[in-house]
Amino acid sequence: MKKFLNQVPFALAASTCIALAATGCGAAASGSPEDGEAKTIAFLMPDNASTRYELFDRPLFEAKMKELCEECEVLYSNADASASKQQEQANSAIAQGVDAIVIDPVDSAAAATIVNSAQSQDIPIIAYDRPIPDLPADYYVSFDNEAIGALIGESLVSHLTETGAEGGLLQVNGSPTDAAAGLIKRGIHSSIDPSNFELLAEFDTPGWDPTEAQNWVSGQITRFGPELAGVVAANDGTAGGSIAAFKAAGIAEVPPVTGNDAELAALQRIVAGDQYNTISKPIKIVAEAAAEIAYRFASGETVEGKTELFDTPSELFEPTVVTLENLEEVVIDGGVATVDELCTPTYAEACAAAGIS
């Protein structure tokens, strides 16, 4: 029997149940590990700045969990980019006696407190997408974020070299409170620092907010003007913000901009020639892996890591760079998006020009 039953203060448990009455507090408690079948898994996502969490991570995780266990329940929460809100959501899950927690942390450092709270109640906790370096979770599942940074940087440098571009680069990093952003940043530096393209300036984007990225890039356009040969943006949201800054400045030919996540809007920008690359990391792979790992932990199994990162047993999947050259093969043939989804009327002409039909 879990420690929470006799260690979580009644007031906390009661107030949590009241706050979450709409989601069924009593139902959550039914998935105790002793019944051998039904489990309750908390799935805590960080924000809505990226559309992926609501559109893909959540439904894919829930579908896999349902496949593994018809009676299992997923307790879903999104923290809206607030570390304190995510802490409250984790406390709620712990108070409800979930059998495992899967968390994509808003703030990688602050999430150590959540790891400690869960483990003190014998609740296994799996870091998802973003690692928690300061206190090892029971497991970490993600794509290789340092490899992502290296790949988008290498792809951009190769393209600039092949096209004879001159000038320097801007580097638009992710959130300074996200350890995964730190890994991507390290990977980017590993590829562009040794190149012939000078890094003119870089920026850590608070909360991965595209508007913050746009505002910063706007200032750098004023500062460097025609010296800018390209922008290494750490995800598709910051890429979109960077491209918007160039367009707002009246620059017709936007320099090559990288991205990451293969969001539909980014894929359409690649088809239209506004964005140079992105990273395909099918969320289905990590969402389903996380569901399987969480279910095994919740069932009392010990899950061995395939590698280790930040002293945490881990499984890190390999990403793929997407440019216009391989977009149809990776995205359409790979099932990331359909032609109908990609080639809406706005992008039909660009799709036709790219031979995508």
ZIRA-V632937 format. One record per residue. RES is the residue in one letter. OMEGA is omega in degrees with one decimal (NA if undefined). NEAR is the number of other ideal C-beta (glycine too) atoms within 12 Angstrom. Layout:
RES|OMEGA|NEAR  RES|OMEGA|NEAR
This chain:
M|-174.9|13  K|177.2|30  K|-173.0|17  F|-175.4|32  L|179.4|21  N|-178.2|13  Q|178.9|19  V|180.0|29  P|-178.0|15  F|-177.5|14  A|179.7|12  L|-179.1|21  A|-178.4|29  A|-178.3|17  S|179.0|19  T|-179.8|32  C|178.8|24  I|-177.4|16  A|-175.0|21  L|-178.3|28  A|-177.5|16  A|-179.1|9  T|173.6|23  G|-178.9|18  C|-178.1|26  G|179.9|18  A|-178.1|22  A|-175.9|34  A|-176.0|31  S|-176.0|23  G|-179.1|36  S|-177.4|27  P|-176.1|31  E|-176.0|18  D|172.3|19  G|-179.0|15  E|-174.2|20  A|176.6|28  K|173.5|41  T|-176.8|41  I|174.3|46  A|180.0|46  F|-170.0|43  L|-178.9|49  M|-166.0|44  P|-169.7|44  D|175.1|37  N|178.5|24  A|171.8|35  S|-178.6|40  T|-170.6|26  R|-171.7|38  Y|-179.4|34  E|-174.7|23  L|-171.8|22  F|-173.2|29  D|-176.3|42  R|-177.8|30  P|179.9|23  L|178.3|29  F|-178.5|44  E|-179.8|28  A|179.6|22  K|179.3|30  M|178.3|38  K|177.8|21  E|-179.2|16  L|-171.1|27  C|-175.3|29  E|-175.3|12  E|-177.9|19  C|-178.7|38  E|175.5|35  V|178.2|43  L|-171.5|42  Y|173.8|32  S|173.0|39  N|-171.4|28  A|179.0|32  D|176.5|21  A|179.6|29  S|179.4|23  A|179.9|29  S|177.3|18  K|177.8|25  Q|175.9|36  Q|178.7|28  E|-180.0|26  Q|177.5|38  A|177.6|43  N|178.9|33  S|-179.7|38  A|179.6|44  I|-179.8|44  A|179.1|37  Q|175.5|42  G|177.9|41  V|-177.0|51  D|175.1|46  A|177.3|49  I|171.0|50  V|-173.0|55  I|168.3|53  D|-167.4|49  P|171.0|46  V|-177.6|42  D|-174.0|34  S|180.0|39  A|-178.7|24  A|-177.6|30  A|176.2|44  A|177.5|29  T|179.0|27  I|176.9|44  V|-179.0|38  N|-178.8|21  S|-178.9|35  A|-176.6|40  Q|177.3|27  S|177.9|18  Q|-179.6|32  D|176.9|26  I|178.7|43  P|-177.5|37  I|-176.3|46  I|173.6|52  A|-172.7|48  Y|177.6|47  D|-179.1|52  R|-178.8|46  P|175.6|42  I|-170.5|44  P|-168.5|28  D|178.4|23  L|-173.9|28  P|169.4|26  A|178.8|47  D|-179.2|36  Y|174.5|43  Y|178.8|47  V|-175.7|46  S|163.1|45  F|-178.7|39  D|-172.7|31  N|177.8|44  E|176.6|31  A|177.8|30  I|179.3|47  G|-179.5|41  A|-176.4|33  L|-178.7|37  I|177.8|55  G|179.5|44  E|-179.5|30  S|180.0|40  L|-178.9|42  V|179.0|34  S|-179.5|26  H|-179.8|29  L|178.9|33  T|-178.3|19  E|-177.4|14  T|177.6|17  G|-179.1|10  A|176.4|25  E|178.6|17  G|-176.3|23  G|-173.7|29  L|165.3|41  L|177.7|44  Q|-179.3|44  V|-176.8|51  N|176.6|42  G|-174.9|49  S|179.0|37  P|178.9|23  T|-177.3|31  D|-178.2|42  A|177.1|38  A|177.1|48  A|177.3|42  G|178.2|28  L|177.7|35  I|179.0|48  K|179.3|39  R|179.6|26  G|178.3|35  I|-179.3|45  H|-178.5|26  S|-177.6|23  S|-176.3|32  I|-178.9|37  D|179.6|23  P|-174.4|15  S|178.6|28  N|-178.5|18  F|-176.3|33  E|172.5|23  L|-175.5|33  L|-179.0|28  A|175.1|24  E|-170.7|31  F|172.2|35  D|-170.9|25  T|-179.7|38  P|175.7|26  G|-176.6|31  W|-171.4|45  D|-179.7|28  P|179.9|36  T|176.2|22  E|179.0|30  A|-179.9|43  Q|-178.8|31  N|-179.2|23  W|-179.4|31  V|177.6|44  S|178.3|28  G|-178.8|22  Q|175.7|30  I|176.5|30  T|-175.8|20  R|-171.3|17  F|177.7|26  G|-174.5|18  P|177.4|18  E|-174.1|22  L|179.1|37  A|-178.9|34  G|-179.9|45  V|173.8|52  V|178.5|55  A|-169.2|56  A|174.0|50  N|-175.2|51  D|177.9|44  G|178.9|41  T|174.2|52  A|178.7|49  G|177.3|43  G|179.8|39  S|-179.7|51  I|177.9|41  A|179.4|31  A|179.3|35  F|-178.9|36  K|178.8|24  A|178.9|19  A|177.7|25  G|-180.0|13  I|-173.2|24  A|-178.1|10  E|-178.1|17  V|177.5|30  P|-177.9|43  P|-179.2|41  V|178.4|50  T|175.8|52  G|-176.6|52  N|175.9|52  D|-179.3|45  A|173.5|45  E|-176.6|37  L|180.0|29  A|179.4|34  A|178.5|44  L|177.5|44  Q|176.3|35  R|177.7|40  I|178.5|44  V|-178.1|39  A|179.1|28  G|-179.3|24  D|-180.0|34  Q|-174.6|47  Y|-177.3|44  N|170.6|45  T|179.3|47  I|173.1|47  S|175.9|39  K|-172.7|42  P|-176.2|28  I|177.7|40  K|-177.9|25  I|-175.6|30  V|-179.7|39  A|-179.6|39  E|177.0|30  A|179.7|36  A|179.1|50  A|-179.9|38  E|-178.9|30  I|179.9|41  A|-179.3|47  Y|179.1|39  R|176.3|28  F|-178.3|34  A|179.9|44  S|175.0|27  G|179.0|19  E|169.2|19  T|-176.6|13  V|-179.0|28  E|176.7|15  G|175.5|24  K|171.7|20  T|179.5|19  E|177.3|17  L|-176.8|31  F|178.7|32  D|-178.2|20  T|173.6|33  P|-169.0|26  S|166.0|36  E|-176.5|29  L|-176.9|32  F|-177.1|29  E|178.7|23  P|178.1|34  T|175.0|29  V|177.7|35  V|169.9|42  T|179.7|37  L|-176.1|32  E|-176.2|21  N|-175.4|24  L|-177.9|39  E|-178.7|26  E|-174.5|18  V|-170.9|29  V|-176.9|37  I|-179.7|27  D|-179.1|16  G|176.1|21  G|178.4|17  V|177.7|33  A|177.4|34  T|176.9|19  V|180.0|25  D|179.2|15  E|-175.6|21  L|-170.9|36  C|174.0|29  T|-177.4|20  P|-179.8|12  T|-174.3|15  Y|-176.5|28  A|-178.5|19  E|179.3|16  A|178.0|26  C|-179.8|31  A|179.5|15  A|179.8|15  A|179.6|27  G|-179.9|16  I|-178.3|32  S|NA|17
